[in-house]
Amino acid sequence: MQTTVQHKKNWRDRYDGWYVAGLDSMHVMMPFLFGERTRNEAVMGEVFDLTEVDKYLQKKNAGNPDFKYTWFHFIVAAIAKCLLLRPKMNYFISGHRFYERKYIRISFVVKRQLDETAEELQANFLLDKEGQAPIEQVHDYVKAYVQKVRKEDKTVGISNALNVIKNLPRPLFRFLGWFLKRLEYHGLYPKGLAKDDPCYASVFVTNLGSIKLHADYHHLFDWGNNSFFIVINEKELTPIFKEDGSYEMHNTIKLGFTIDERIADGTYFAKSVRLIRHIFAHPELLDEPASTTIEDY
């Protein structure tokens, strides 16, 4: 079964978000009373069993594709699927108003080469909500992006804009920052800058496990309107205990979630994490078209 949500037009809508009407009084007042995004961070650390994911990826790679499917592709696809089915996870607050983001975009860093001196570039995966399977969308995007940035010498994405303005005098640079924040407050931030800025993504993902760095937390930013940050840790063997006290060693991975707690309540967050856990246990769900619903979620 597939579903498409229809949104009523509202004069408060932005180019990147639908205005959320009908909120209770507490949520309406939250942006005015509780300060900026970074003062409203909720932090969670969840360990996910990779047993079924490893089997799934082994099947996906059985045909020896020229670009392997990885658990990073799987995680990004699972998060995208969660946001599609759990729309409050894609809310953001700007101009003291709540919005539902019109797109599902997941941002992450890609290094031009695996070297500490290599340039870091921002990748921005955009889910086609009515398109093919999420895992295929992520895999194809990452493959194309990696091949592009490693072949081309020129800088891509928002780095172009930053390279132009980085040498401005400090007073002018400070004014520019203030001016852009005011544009964002009123929903007028330039689309050309927002489309590549990870602070305008649904989720900002950092894969610290790939560089053997262990961390459970990354702060949000008061720049932009991103409400959700995920830290991916290193895969490791963990004892999984059974009811009788015995245990088995399974590959697991820990994800650190940092989210603006104002956008939804704890019950909604908890059910969203359970959905991600359900997808980890049934990875073949990511082979269905993106808009296919998952029962009970």
C-alpha positions as CSV (number, residue, x, y, z in Angstrom):
1,M,0.0,0.0,0.0
2,Q,1.2,3.5,-0.9
3,T,0.1,6.8,0.4
4,T,0.5,10.5,-0.5
5,V,-0.3,13.2,2.0
6,Q,-2.0,16.3,0.7
7,H,-1.2,19.7,2.3
8,K,-3.5,22.6,2.4
9,K,-2.0,25.9,1.2
10,N,-1.3,28.5,3.9
11,W,0.0,32.1,3.4
12,R,2.6,31.3,6.0
13,D,4.1,28.5,3.9
14,R,7.8,28.7,2.9
15,Y,9.4,27.5,-0.3
16,D,11.0,24.7,1.8
17,G,8.2,24.0,4.4
18,W,4.5,23.8,4.9
19,Y,3.3,25.8,7.9
20,V,2.0,23.5,10.7
21,A,-1.4,24.8,11.8
22,G,-3.5,23.6,14.7
23,L,-0.8,23.1,17.3
24,D,-1.6,23.2,21.0
25,S,-0.8,26.3,23.0
26,M,2.3,24.8,24.6
27,H,4.0,24.1,21.3
28,V,3.0,27.4,19.9
29,M,4.7,29.1,22.8
30,M,7.8,26.9,22.9
31,P,9.9,28.8,20.3
32,F,9.3,32.1,22.2
33,L,10.0,30.8,25.7
34,F,12.7,28.1,25.3
35,G,15.4,29.9,23.2
36,E,17.4,28.8,20.2
37,R,17.6,25.3,18.8
38,T,20.9,24.4,20.6
39,R,19.2,25.1,23.9
40,N,16.6,22.4,23.2
41,E,18.6,19.4,22.3
42,A,17.4,15.9,23.2
43,V,20.1,13.3,23.0
44,M,19.7,9.5,22.6
45,G,22.1,6.6,22.0
46,E,20.7,3.4,20.5
47,V,22.5,0.2,19.7
48,F,21.2,-1.7,16.6
49,D,21.8,-5.3,15.7
50,L,23.3,-5.8,12.3
51,T,22.7,-9.5,11.9
52,E,19.9,-9.3,9.4
53,V,21.5,-6.3,7.7
54,D,24.7,-8.2,7.1
55,K,22.7,-11.0,5.5
56,Y,20.8,-8.6,3.4
57,L,23.9,-6.8,2.2
58,Q,25.6,-10.1,1.4
59,K,22.6,-10.9,-0.9
60,K,22.7,-7.4,-2.5
61,N,26.4,-7.8,-3.2
62,A,26.2,-11.4,-4.4
63,G,26.2,-10.3,-8.0
64,N,29.5,-8.4,-7.4
65,P,28.3,-5.0,-8.4
66,D,31.0,-2.5,-9.4
67,F,29.9,-0.3,-6.4
68,K,29.2,-2.3,-3.3
69,Y,26.1,-1.8,-1.1
70,T,27.3,-0.9,2.5
71,W,25.7,-0.6,5.9
72,F,26.1,3.2,5.5
73,H,23.8,3.1,2.5
74,F,21.4,1.0,4.5
75,I,21.4,3.4,7.5
76,V,20.8,6.5,5.3
77,A,18.0,4.7,3.5
78,A,16.4,3.5,6.8
79,I,16.5,7.1,8.2
80,A,15.0,8.5,5.0
81,K,12.2,5.9,5.2
82,C,11.5,6.8,8.8
83,L,11.2,10.5,8.0
84,L,8.8,9.7,5.2
85,L,6.5,7.6,7.4
86,R,7.0,9.7,10.6
87,P,6.7,13.3,9.2
88,K,7.1,15.1,12.6
89,M,10.7,13.9,12.5
90,N,11.1,16.2,9.5
91,Y,9.6,19.3,11.3
92,F,11.7,22.4,11.9
93,I,11.2,25.7,13.6
94,S,12.0,29.0,11.9
95,G,10.8,32.5,12.6
96,H,9.2,31.1,15.8
97,R,6.9,29.0,13.7
98,F,6.6,25.2,13.1
99,Y,7.1,23.8,9.5
100,E,7.0,20.4,7.9
101,R,9.9,20.3,5.4
102,K,8.7,19.8,1.9
103,Y,11.6,17.4,1.0
104,I,13.6,14.7,2.7
105,R,17.3,15.5,2.4
106,I,20.1,13.7,4.2
107,S,23.5,15.4,4.3
108,F,26.9,13.8,5.0
109,V,30.6,14.5,4.3
110,V,32.5,12.9,1.5
111,K,36.3,13.2,1.3
112,R,37.8,13.6,-2.1
113,Q,40.5,11.1,-1.0
114,L,40.8,9.0,2.2
115,D,43.5,11.3,3.7
116,E,43.4,13.8,6.6
117,T,44.6,16.6,4.2
118,A,42.0,15.9,1.6
119,E,39.1,18.3,0.9
120,E,35.8,17.6,2.6
121,L,32.7,18.0,0.5
122,Q,29.0,18.0,1.5
123,A,26.8,15.4,-0.1
124,N,23.1,16.0,0.0
125,F,20.9,13.0,-0.8
126,L,17.3,13.9,-1.7
127,L,14.7,11.1,-1.4
128,D,12.2,10.8,-4.3
129,K,9.1,10.2,-2.2
130,E,7.3,8.5,-5.0
131,G,10.4,6.8,-6.5
132,Q,12.1,3.5,-6.4
133,A,13.3,1.6,-3.4
134,P,15.2,3.9,-0.8
135,I,18.2,1.6,-0.7
136,E,18.6,1.8,-4.5
137,Q,18.2,5.6,-4.4
138,V,20.9,6.0,-1.8
139,H,23.3,3.6,-3.5
140,D,22.9,5.2,-6.9
141,Y,23.3,8.7,-5.5
142,V,26.4,7.9,-3.4
143,K,28.0,6.1,-6.3
144,A,27.5,9.0,-8.7
145,Y,28.6,11.6,-6.2
146,V,31.8,9.8,-5.2
147,Q,32.8,9.2,-8.8
148,K,32.1,12.9,-9.5
149,V,34.1,14.4,-6.7
150,R,37.1,12.1,-7.1
151,K,37.4,12.7,-10.8
152,E,36.9,16.5,-10.9
153,D,39.4,19.0,-9.6
154,K,36.8,21.8,-9.1
155,T,35.0,22.4,-5.9
156,V,31.3,21.5,-5.8
157,G,28.3,22.5,-3.8
158,I,28.2,25.2,-1.1
159,S,32.0,25.3,-1.0
160,N,31.9,27.4,-4.1
161,A,29.9,30.1,-2.3
162,L,32.1,29.9,0.8
163,N,35.3,30.3,-1.2
164,V,33.9,33.5,-2.6
165,I,33.0,35.2,0.7
166,K,35.6,33.7,3.1
167,N,38.0,36.6,2.5
168,L,35.6,39.4,3.2
169,P,36.5,41.9,6.0
170,R,35.2,40.9,9.4
171,P,32.6,43.7,9.8
172,L,31.2,42.9,6.4
173,F,31.2,39.2,7.1
174,R,29.4,39.7,10.4
175,F,26.8,41.9,8.6
176,L,26.3,39.2,6.0
177,G,25.8,36.6,8.6
178,W,23.2,38.7,10.4
179,F,21.5,39.6,7.2
180,L,21.2,35.9,6.1
181,K,19.8,35.0,9.5
182,R,17.1,37.6,9.1
183,L,16.2,36.3,5.7
184,E,15.9,32.8,7.2
185,Y,13.7,34.1,10.0
186,H,11.3,35.4,7.3
187,G,11.6,32.4,5.0
188,L,13.6,34.3,2.4
189,Y,16.9,32.6,2.6
190,P,18.3,32.1,-0.9
191,K,17.3,28.8,-2.4
192,G,20.7,28.6,-4.2
193,L,22.5,28.6,-0.9
194,A,20.0,26.4,1.0
195,K,20.0,23.5,-1.6
196,D,23.6,22.6,-0.7
197,D,23.8,23.7,2.9
198,P,23.7,20.7,5.3
199,C,22.1,23.0,7.9
200,Y,19.0,23.0,5.7
201,A,18.8,19.2,5.5
202,S,16.3,17.0,7.2
203,V,19.1,15.1,8.9
204,F,22.9,15.7,9.1
205,V,24.7,12.4,9.3
206,T,28.4,12.1,10.4
207,N,30.0,8.7,9.9
208,L,32.6,8.8,12.7
209,G,33.0,5.0,12.7
210,S,34.7,5.2,9.2
211,I,37.6,7.1,10.8
212,K,37.7,5.0,14.0
213,L,36.4,7.8,16.1
214,H,34.0,7.0,18.9
215,A,31.4,9.7,19.9
216,D,27.8,9.5,20.8
217,Y,26.9,13.1,20.4
218,H,27.1,16.0,18.0
219,H,25.4,19.3,18.7
220,L,22.8,21.0,16.5
221,F,23.4,24.4,14.9
222,D,21.5,27.6,15.3
223,W,22.4,28.4,11.7
224,G,19.8,27.1,9.2
225,N,16.8,25.0,10.2
226,N,18.1,21.5,10.6
227,S,16.5,19.8,13.6
228,F,18.1,16.3,13.5
229,F,21.8,15.1,13.7
230,I,23.0,11.5,13.7
231,V,26.4,10.1,14.7
232,I,27.3,6.7,13.3
233,N,29.8,4.8,15.4
234,E,32.1,2.0,14.5
235,K,30.7,-1.5,14.0
236,E,31.6,-3.9,16.8
237,L,30.8,-7.3,18.3
238,T,28.4,-7.1,21.2
239,P,26.9,-9.9,23.4
240,I,23.1,-10.3,22.8
241,F,21.5,-12.0,25.8
242,K,18.6,-14.4,25.6
243,E,15.9,-15.0,28.2
244,D,17.7,-18.0,29.7
245,G,20.8,-15.9,30.3
246,S,22.9,-17.3,27.4
247,Y,24.2,-15.0,24.8
248,E,25.4,-14.8,21.2
249,M,28.0,-12.3,19.8
250,H,26.4,-10.1,17.1
251,N,27.7,-7.3,15.0
252,T,26.1,-4.1,16.2
253,I,26.3,-0.4,15.5
254,K,25.5,2.5,17.8
255,L,23.7,5.6,16.5
256,G,23.7,8.8,18.5
257,F,20.6,11.0,17.9
258,T,20.5,14.7,18.6
259,I,17.1,16.3,17.9
260,D,15.3,19.5,18.6
261,E,12.9,18.3,21.3
262,R,10.4,21.0,20.5
263,I,9.3,19.4,17.2
264,A,7.5,16.4,18.8
265,D,7.0,14.6,22.1
266,G,9.0,11.7,23.6
267,T,6.3,9.1,22.6
268,Y,6.7,10.2,19.0
269,F,10.5,10.0,19.1
270,A,10.3,6.6,20.8
271,K,8.0,5.1,18.1
272,S,10.2,6.5,15.4
273,V,13.3,4.8,16.9
274,R,11.2,1.5,17.1
275,L,10.5,1.9,13.4
276,I,14.2,2.2,12.6
277,R,14.9,-0.9,14.8
278,H,12.1,-2.7,12.9
279,I,13.8,-1.9,9.5
280,F,17.1,-3.2,10.9
281,A,15.4,-6.5,11.7
282,H,13.6,-6.5,8.3
283,P,15.9,-4.8,5.9
284,E,14.1,-6.1,2.8
285,L,11.5,-3.4,3.5
286,L,13.9,-0.9,1.9
287,D,13.5,-2.8,-1.4
288,E,9.9,-1.6,-1.6
289,P,9.0,1.6,-3.4
290,A,9.7,4.6,-1.1
291,S,6.1,5.5,-0.4
292,T,5.1,1.9,0.6
293,T,3.7,2.0,4.2
294,I,4.9,-0.3,7.0
295,E,2.1,-1.7,9.2
296,D,1.7,-0.2,12.6
297,Y,4.0,2.7,11.7
